[in-house]
Amino acid sequence: MKTADSPSASRRGSTYVLVLGLSAIIMTLALGAMALARLQARQGRGTADVAHARLCAHAALEFGRHLIKNDTAWREHYTNGMWGTDVPAGRGTASLQVIDPGDGDLADDDLEPVVLTGTGKRGLAVQKMRVTLLADAKGLGCLQTALHVGHDLKLKTCTVQCDQTLSANHDIIASGAFVYAAAEAVHALSGGTYHGTTTVGVDERSMPDASEVFAAYASRGVAIPYWAIPWDNGVRLMDEVIFSPGHNPFWPYTTSPNGVYVIDCQGQDICIRDCRIVGTLVLLNAGDGTCIDQAVHWKPAVENYPALLVDGKLAFREDGSALDEDMENENFNPAHTPYEGQSDSDQLDQYPSRIEGLIYIRDNASVESGIVTVCGTIVVGHDLTVEPYTLLHLEYEPEFLNNPPPGFIERIDMKVAEGSYQRVVD
């Protein structure tokens, strides 16, 4: 006779099946958890590798900045391209690339920017960082004042007006002079009537290397032979002419896009009189009688370039009168050289007699007559003498200190361009 299962036996079978099912679920969950833990571990290691690789890339950039900061001749010592490849860095490696983005030549221009790219690696992770460095030029100490002389400043019964400072690396000697300016000297300051602060015992101001200055602009300019300058009463005379990027009045008549014109005077004198100049004149081997006479209206064509460089001595002999087209029978603002954006074909205009810009005289200089106005900075290698009954009027221009021209740079700091630090994704 068939008997039915008892209720207790049925419950035991159901419990067994439930235990098996739960065990399977638990084992599946456990295996899933183990797999998830392994995946998270791998992901964690991957995240750590990425972070470490990024640190290696950043370290490469900082190392490049360190090399540049501590080697004044880094542009000559290193080439455009890779400065290091897969160099060990912590538990990863670092590579550094330094390039000139303009022309690919690090050595041709100290003022060009550079781009640094650092690459860091760890495991399978690769990270890149990039930064641009811009040149920040610091001007020589002589550019900090309106007038600086390498030795003595001698003021003889004259008047000097200046909105800033006169400075000398030796003495300032004012005999019966009226000085309406601050004055400072390394050794002594004497005589005269000073209507500004006076200071002695200051540190010498740094001066340019003359050979470097003249070489820098001789290579940038158009050469004009000394014999091409007209001869007048025993002196080569540049009279009633215009120099500019658009005009060269003398053979070979080639123009300079930056308005730089170079004349080798071969130890002889040259005189500049009643001229309008938009450019930089470089007088090499100038004779002792070299001078600026009567009236000139002068400024450089390139904003921070010098107006005049004299390899020798120079006398200022302007009379303070205006540069007058009618009197000189010359049009000084033709189409090739407009004045303040305007040109014409008449001879009715007048221009104030003044030199705007930086003037550098390698040897001695003198102010010998009349009224001399300079808006910028005068740097004299040795002595400057201001003769009796003359007025020297100076207006300081900080442009040359803040943006010093070639030859007048004390040092160049490479600064990070704002916002240029960035991660690079290939």
Buried (B, 14 or more C-beta within 10 A) or exposed (E): EEEEEEEEEEEEEEEEEEEEEEEEEEEEEEEEEEEEEEEEEEEEBEEBBBBBBBBBBBBBBBBBBEBBEEEEEBBEEBEBEBBBEEBEBEEBBBBBBBBBEEEEEBBEBBEBBBBBBBBBBBBEBBBBBBBBBBBEBBBBBBBBBBBBBBBBBBBBBBBBBBEBBBBBBBBBBBEEBBBBBBBBBBBEBEBBEBEBEBEBEBEBBBBBEBEEBBEBBBEBBBBBEBEBBEEEEEBBBBBBBBBBBBBBBBEEEEBBEBBBBBBBBEEBBBBBBBBBBBBBBBBBBBBBBBBBBBBBBBBBBBEBBBBBBBBBBBBBBBEBBBBBBEBBEBBBBBEEBBBEEEEBEEBEBBBEBBBBBBBBBBBBBBBBBBBBBBBBBBBBBBBBBBBEEBBBBBBBBEBBBEEBBBBBBBEBEBEBEEEBEEEEEE
